[in-house]
Amino acid sequence: MIKARHKPFYVWLFNQYTRKMLKKHFHEININSDVNLRNIPAVIIANHFSWWDGFFVVYLNYRMFHKKFHVMMLEEQLKKHRILSKAGAFSVTKKKKSVLESINYCISLLDDPENLLLFYPQGEIQSSYHFPVKFEKGLLKILDGTNREFQLIFLVVLTDYFSNKRPVLNLNLTEFSGPFSQSEIEKAYNNFMMECIKSQKE
């Protein structure tokens, strides 16, 4: 397993690169959030529909959370881009032993209030039109594996062009406060997504 090895220079570099790229490729970036940030670890679960997704959360972390960013990547991809581990990426493979090792690593990250963990419960990139979002089992194993207090935050990313040449980017966040069960979290996430879509249509 390849673990995250944060290096201040590379964290700064990726923050700068992300801001420049988003500014270049998006007409407007809107952060719509009712999250009350606290000094405890944060887990963000988000819809996974594009190459851009990790950059969106790097941007949110720079603007809002100011924590150590962590995200899980397939090991074969991270081996090709090891530099990403210096900005917070860590690896997983589809082998059972590796998955358990990566889940335990995620759990250990929640011991530190300075950490932010990005998790894509779909387990793969899917169309932004794919609904409802179906969660894989790994998320609950992580959440159940810690006795630490943390914030579970939903992120729904939506884009629209309207009359612009470049898309408008909407980053919608809310905190989950219901019972920690796979079905309840999945249901609440999909309800939040529907609210975000409805609000964007209006």
C-alpha positions, 0 to 999 in steps of 0.5 A: 500500500502507498500511504499519503506523504504530505510535503508542504511544497507539493500541497502548496503546488497542487493548491495553486494548480487547482485554483488556476485550472478551475478558474481557467475552465469554469465560468463561475464557482459557487460554494453552497454550504450550511456546514458548521465547521468544527475542530474534528476530522471530516469525511466528505462523500461525493458523487464521482463523475469526472476527472475533475472530482478530486480537484473540486475537493482540493479547492474546497479544502483550500477555501473552507476546511484547511485540513490535511487532504486525503483521497483513495486512488487505485494503486496502479494509477498512483504508481504512475503518478506517485507525486500525488501521494505528496499531496494526500493520495493513498492507494488501494487494490481490488485484492481483499487484503489490500482493501482491508489495509486501506480501510484500516488506514482510513480509520486511522486518519480519523484519529487526527482532527486535522485530517480530511478524508474524501470518499467516493461511495459509488466506487467508480466514475459514473455519469452525473445523470446516474441516479440514485447513487448506490453506495458500496460497502466500504464506507460503513466499515470506515465509519463503524471502525472509529470511536472518534467524533467526526463530521460526515459531510455530503458533497453534490457537484453539479455543472451547467453551461446556461449561456456561457462558453464554460460551465458554471460549477456548483459545489453543494455541501451539507452535514449528515446527522442521522443514524449511521447505517448504510441505507440511511446515509445512502437515502439521505445523500440521494435526497440531498442530491435531489434538493440540489438539482431542484434548487439548480433548476430554479 
